Amino acid sequence: MKKLSSRAVAALTNAVLICVVFVIGAVCFLPSVSAASGVDDRVYYRGNASDGVSLMINVYWGEELLDGFLKVLDDYGAKVTFFIGGSWADDHVDLVKKMAEKGHEIASHGYFHRDHDKLSLQANREEIKTSADFLSLASGKKVRLFAPPSGAFNSDTVDAAEELGLRTIMWSKDTIDWRDKDASLCFRRATEEVKGGDFILMHPMEHTLKALPKILENYRQKGLFPITVSDNIG
């Protein structure tokens, strides 16, 4: 067998070292899939229902519109999940009770609309527990879901919610109705390519109320039923 020259051996060694350095660099410096995407398999972005969709109505304002929302939902036999801020609920207990009495799900949206990704485990626990306990008392039904305000959460947030027996909920479609005050845009974002299992985020806004009957009619035509988030998760 012919021996390699010292120059060839050195070149081969250098090539191997370069490959090793490249692999180590890729492992050390490139983020993993979970780190890059922020995925936590305990967080729900959609449900399992094949023919059910869930409207998530986040409430920290809009009390003057909620009777209108409840009437439209009644007209279409739709059930939704209201994610309610504790500080708002403290001033509007009668509306919380009315939502629950009409068969809608009451869930926590924190107490003071804080950025939960900046809170410690203990601070997350206190914020979530205070709101969930108050909403359970006000509605007469056990609160089982928590949606972090602004969608901001970290592992401590999910841990705290889990310790308190609550599932952490995000969304698959966002109407962004708090920013874009346009009924037609709200309708499009709530219905475009919608499918069973979707969670659709909205707020009690005047243009959202205007779009709501058309949204529910669109779902009806597609054979989709508006159900609570808990029913969607199954």
C-alpha positions in Angstrom: 0.0 0.0 0.0 1.4 3.4 -1.0 2.2 5.7 1.9 0.8 9.2 2.0 3.3 12.0 2.0 3.6 14.2 5.1 2.0 17.1 3.1 -1.0 14.9 2.2 -1.4 13.8 5.8 -1.3 17.4 7.0 -3.9 18.5 4.4 -6.2 15.6 5.3 -5.8 16.3 9.0 -6.6 20.0 8.5 -9.7 19.1 6.5 -11.0 16.8 9.3 -10.4 19.5 11.9 -12.3 22.0 9.8 -15.3 19.7 9.6 -15.2 19.0 13.3 -15.1 22.7 14.1 -18.0 23.4 11.7 -20.2 20.7 13.3 -19.4 21.9 16.9 -20.2 25.5 15.9 -23.5 24.5 14.4 -24.5 22.6 17.5 -23.4 25.3 19.9 -24.4 28.4 18.1 -27.5 27.6 16.1 -30.7 27.6 18.1 -32.7 24.4 18.4 -36.2 24.2 16.9 -37.9 24.6 20.3 -35.7 27.5 21.4 -36.1 29.3 18.1 -39.8 29.0 17.9 -40.6 29.2 21.6 -42.7 26.1 21.4 -44.0 24.6 24.6 -46.1 21.5 24.1 -48.2 22.5 27.1 -49.4 25.6 25.3 -52.5 25.3 23.1 -52.6 27.2 19.8 -55.6 25.2 18.4 -58.0 22.5 19.4 -59.0 19.0 18.1 -62.5 19.6 16.8 -63.0 18.7 13.2 -66.0 20.9 12.8 -65.7 23.3 15.7 -64.0 26.7 15.9 -63.6 28.8 19.0 -63.9 32.6 19.3 -61.7 33.9 22.0 -63.0 37.2 23.2 -60.5 39.0 25.4 -62.2 41.5 27.7 -60.5 44.4 29.5 -62.9 47.0 28.0 -66.0 47.3 25.9 -68.7 46.7 28.5 -71.1 48.9 26.6 -70.9 46.5 23.6 -71.1 43.1 25.4 -74.9 42.9 25.5 -74.8 43.3 21.7 -72.2 40.5 21.5 -74.3 38.2 23.7 -77.4 38.9 21.6 -75.7 38.0 18.3 -74.2 34.9 19.8 -77.7 33.9 21.1 -79.1 34.5 17.6 -76.7 32.0 16.1 -76.6 29.5 19.0 -72.9 30.1 19.3 -70.8 29.5 22.4 -67.5 31.3 23.0 -64.8 31.7 25.6 -64.5 35.1 27.2 -60.9 35.6 28.5 -61.5 38.3 31.1 -59.2 40.6 33.0 -59.7 40.4 36.8 -59.5 44.1 37.3 -62.2 44.6 34.7 -64.4 41.8 36.2 -64.1 43.4 39.6 -66.1 46.4 38.3 -68.5 44.3 36.1 -69.5 41.3 38.1 -73.1 41.3 36.7 -71.8 41.0 33.1 -69.5 38.1 34.0 -72.5 36.3 35.6 -74.6 37.0 32.5 -71.9 35.6 30.2 -71.8 32.4 32.3 -75.6 32.1 32.6 -75.8 32.1 28.8 -73.5 29.1 28.6 -70.3 30.8 27.6 -67.0 29.8 29.1 -65.3 32.2 31.5 -61.5 32.1 31.5 -58.6 34.1 32.9 -56.8 36.9 31.1 -54.7 37.8 34.1 -55.6 40.5 36.6 -53.8 43.7 35.6 -52.9 42.9 31.9 -49.2 42.5 32.8 -46.4 41.1 30.6 -46.1 37.6 32.0 -42.9 36.9 30.2 -41.2 39.4 32.5 -42.7 38.0 35.7 -41.1 35.5 38.1 -42.7 32.2 38.8 -44.2 33.6 42.1 -45.4 36.8 40.4 -47.0 34.7 37.6 -48.7 32.5 40.2 -50.1 35.4 42.1 -51.4 37.3 39.0 -53.0 34.2 37.5 -54.5 32.8 40.8 -56.0 36.2 41.8 -57.8 36.5 38.5 -58.9 32.8 38.3 -60.2 32.8 41.9 -62.2 36.0 41.4 -63.7 34.9 38.1 -64.6 31.5 39.5 -66.4 33.2 42.3 -68.1 35.8 40.1 -69.3 33.3 37.5 -70.1 30.4 39.8 -68.0 28.1 37.5 -64.5 26.8 37.9 -62.0 28.7 35.7 -59.8 26.2 33.8 -58.0 28.3 31.1 -55.6 31.1 31.1 -54.6 33.3 28.1 -51.5 35.5 28.7 -52.1 39.2 27.9 -50.4 40.2 24.6 -49.5 36.6 24.1 -46.4 37.2 26.4 -45.4 34.2 28.4 -42.3 32.2 29.5 -41.8 28.8 31.1 -42.6 30.2 34.6 -46.0 31.4 33.2 -46.9 28.0 31.9 -45.5 26.3 35.1 -47.6 28.6 37.3 -50.8 28.1 35.3 -50.2 24.3 35.4 -49.7 24.3 39.1 -53.0 26.1 39.5 -54.8 23.6 37.3 -55.1 25.9 34.3 -54.2 25.3 30.6 -52.3 28.0 28.8 -54.1 29.2 25.6 -52.8 31.1 22.6 -54.5 31.4 19.2 -54.3 30.3 15.6 -56.0 33.3 14.0 -55.9 36.9 15.1 -58.3 39.5 13.9 -56.1 42.3 15.3 -59.3 44.2 15.8 -57.8 46.4 18.6 -55.5 48.0 16.1 -57.2 47.8 12.7 -60.7 49.2 13.3 -62.2 47.8 10.1 -65.2 45.4 10.1 -64.4 43.9 6.6 -60.8 43.3 7.7 -61.9 41.7 10.9 -64.3 39.5 8.9 -61.6 38.4 6.5 -59.1 37.5 9.2 -61.7 35.5 11.2 -62.8 33.5 8.2 -60.0 33.2 5.6 -58.9 29.6 5.4 -60.6 28.8 8.7 -60.8 25.2 9.6 -61.9 23.0 12.5 -59.9 23.4 15.6 -59.0 27.0 15.0 -58.9 29.5 17.9 -59.9 33.0 16.6 -58.9 36.0 18.8 -61.0 39.1 19.0 -62.1 41.9 21.4 -65.3 43.7 22.2 -64.9 46.5 19.6 -67.7 48.2 17.7 -66.4 47.1 14.3 -66.0 43.6 15.6 -69.6 43.5 16.7 -70.6 44.8 13.2 -68.7 41.9 11.6 -69.8 39.2 14.1 -73.1 38.2 12.4 -71.3 37.8 9.0 -68.5 35.8 10.7 -71.0 33.4 12.3 -72.9 33.1 9.1 -69.7 32.2 7.2 -69.0 29.5 9.7 -72.5 28.1 9.3 -72.2 28.0 5.6 -68.9 26.1 6.0 -70.4 23.6 8.4 -68.4 24.9 11.3 -69.8 25.3 14.8 -68.7 28.0 17.3 -67.8 26.1 20.5 -65.8 27.0 23.7 -62.1 26.5 23.8 -62.4 23.7 26.4 -64.8 21.8 24.1 -62.4 22.3 21.2 -59.5 21.0 23.2 -61.7 18.0 24.3 
